[in-house]
């Protein structure tokens, strides 16, 4: 059981890295620090962007659960 949890945690970690990298909100260094053209208004997520956002949240919850399970199963 402990091996399964460790493998699941590893797979979830890689999936989370990929999902976070897929979320592109702007380009350039100024966008990273809150500057740029889109800083003044809110744009709603639609389509694939919304699916990636929700999948990232679900993956984060599953990763946290796997981490806690790994802590207590030892």
C-alpha positions as CSV (number, residue, x, y, z in Angstrom):
1,X,0.0,0.0,0.0
2,X,2.8,2.4,0.8
3,X,4.4,1.8,-2.6
4,X,1.1,2.6,-4.3
5,X,0.8,5.9,-2.4
6,X,4.4,6.9,-3.3
7,X,3.9,6.2,-7.0
8,X,0.6,8.1,-7.0
9,X,2.3,11.0,-5.3
10,X,5.0,11.0,-7.9
11,X,2.5,10.8,-10.8
12,X,0.4,13.6,-9.3
13,X,3.5,15.8,-8.8
14,X,4.5,15.5,-12.5
15,X,0.9,16.1,-13.6
16,X,0.7,19.2,-11.4
17,X,3.9,20.6,-12.9
18,X,2.5,20.1,-16.4
19,X,-0.9,21.7,-15.6
20,X,0.7,24.7,-14.0
21,X,3.0,25.2,-17.0
22,X,0.0,25.0,-19.3
23,X,-1.7,27.9,-17.6
24,X,-0.4,30.9,-19.6
25,X,-1.7,34.2,-18.4
26,X,0.6,36.5,-20.2
27,X,4.0,36.8,-21.7
28,X,7.1,38.6,-20.4
29,X,8.5,39.4,-17.1
30,X,6.2,42.4,-16.5
31,X,3.2,40.1,-16.6
32,X,4.7,37.9,-13.9
33,X,4.9,40.8,-11.5
34,X,1.4,42.1,-12.1
35,X,2.2,44.7,-14.8
36,X,1.2,44.8,-18.4
37,X,-2.0,45.1,-20.4
38,X,-4.3,42.7,-18.6
39,X,-3.7,44.1,-15.1
40,X,-6.6,46.5,-15.2
41,X,-9.5,44.1,-15.8
42,X,-10.7,40.6,-15.0
43,X,-11.3,38.1,-17.8
44,X,-13.4,35.0,-17.2
45,X,-11.9,31.6,-18.0
46,X,-13.6,29.7,-20.8
47,X,-13.2,26.4,-22.6
48,X,-9.9,24.5,-22.3
49,X,-8.5,27.2,-20.0
50,X,-11.3,26.5,-17.4
51,X,-10.8,22.8,-17.7
52,X,-7.0,23.1,-17.0
53,X,-7.7,25.4,-14.1
54,X,-10.2,23.0,-12.4
55,X,-7.9,20.0,-13.1
56,X,-5.1,21.9,-11.4
57,X,-7.2,22.4,-8.3
58,X,-8.4,18.8,-8.2
59,X,-4.8,17.6,-8.7
60,X,-3.6,19.8,-5.9
61,X,-6.2,18.3,-3.5
62,X,-5.4,14.8,-4.6
63,X,-1.6,15.5,-4.1
64,X,-2.2,16.9,-0.6
65,X,-4.3,13.8,0.2
66,X,-1.6,11.5,-1.1
67,X,1.0,13.4,0.9
68,X,-1.0,13.0,4.1
69,X,-1.6,9.3,3.4
70,X,2.2,8.8,2.8
71,X,2.8,10.5,6.2
72,X,0.4,8.3,8.1
73,X,0.9,4.9,6.3
74,X,4.6,4.5,7.1
